[in-house]
Amino acid sequence: MTQVKGIGRHFLGLKGVSSTELTEILDRAAFWDQYPEKVADVLKGKFVVNMFFENSTRTRFSFEIAERRLGAEAVNFTAAESSVAKGESIYDTVRTLESMGIDAGVIRLKPVGVLQELAGKIRVPLINAGDGNNEHPTQALLDMYTIRKHFGDIRGLTVSIIGDISHSRVARSNLWGLTTMGAKVRFCAPPNLQAPELAEYASYVSMEEALRADVVMMLRVQLERHARGMIESAEQYRRDWGLTVERLEKMPPHAIVMHPGPVNRNVEIDDEIVEHPRSKIFTQMAHGVPVRMAVIERVLS
């Protein structure tokens, strides 16, 4: 396996990962997507711990199902239930689990940079399930898999990512992965929720221009930003930056709607669009398991 940034002993992100390796993961995900049996035994006897130092429901369940479908033993814990709540460092907790003989760890963290530090000290493979506003690589992979499965190829497509770019790890991982695979990525965001450091990799466009794309990917609005004055109100955000039914009608007839979830209905996206025929939101969720199976298998192979 080629040693590149992101894929090696650990799976930390998509920035710097080659199109060849991304394609191999997506192809393997397609294999698991069509696998006729519920459970395989390719990782029988392996122990994988899901270490979530930040709350998550869908991502943790998706990883756990992926692990069990591969035949691995899945062990879960959250920070509130661990010694971290008593003051133990994240490193000490992960190092303790490593010493117990686990084979890999799926880890989700709020602070940026901690995962990279852990990767330099921990021997067992670590898989990034989201670290701060840095990356969320398996989410981007399942988004890419959904796009490829729908259109047949990613190269040449235009993907607009709309919403809180500044705080979005999903936007970053999709930017790195999609551009590597030949797509054109554009951002659309309120001025105070843009990430200027990403402007050299993707241009910021108006809402009207963002709608003229093959894929319109809406990002979840973190409503706690309202309390800090970063958005005026949920109603105002929907009016200025939400995907409304009226805006859906302005999209090209072939274009699809995506969202990493969880969805704030009638804020970043109208309720009627969530399960619209052009929406791939629940399809994305379904693809999370085979994509994460491919990643876990690759890291442990």
PyMOL commands that set and color helices and strands:
alter all, ss='L'
color gray80, all
select helices_A, chain A and resi 19-33+58-69+79-81+83-86+90-99+114-119+137-151+169-180+191-193+196-198+207-210+224-227+234-241+245-248+271-274+281-300
alter helices_A, ss='H'
color red, helices_A
select strands_A, chain A and resi 47-52+73-78+104-109+126-131+158-162+184-188+203-204+215-218+256-258
alter strands_A, ss='S'
color yellow, strands_A
deselect
rebuild
show_as cartoon
